[in-house]
Amino acid sequence: MSGPEHVVRAAVERLNANDLAGYYSMMAAGIVMVTESRTLTGKPAVTAELDESLQAVSNHWTATVDRLVVSGTHVATWLTLGGETVKSGVPWHVEGCTVWEVCEGDITSIREYYDWSPLLQALGMVSDD
């Protein structure tokens, strides 16, 4: 693959195609993923967390790149994520930013900045009051 932008766009395409194995193959062995609540280090930890999260949340979900900015090895994507919850089929959408670092064609870090409350409401984990 060529430059960081191409790698990130390909990663989003694989996620949208529900090709988790293909997405995971783009990650470096020592990938670091930072979310609002935790930091995960290493491909096994990151993929286990994503497997659990993605399967619990939605049968299929989409990520739309609303804006993308590249600076060296870093790519910032403003994304709209959406889908339907597995158990109830309730639709959900969240907006946020993911900052990716790509080195030598592999994703080496992912930092997420999202307000997940619309998803938590769709899952019935919090009320919308």
Secondary structure, 3 states (H helix, E strand, C coil): CCCHHHHHHHHHHHHHCCCHHHHHCCEEEEEEEECCCCEEECHHHHHHHHHHHHHHHEEEEEEEEEEEEEECCEEEEEEEEEEEECCCCCEEEEEEEEEEEEECCEEEEEEEEECCHHHHHHCCCCCCC
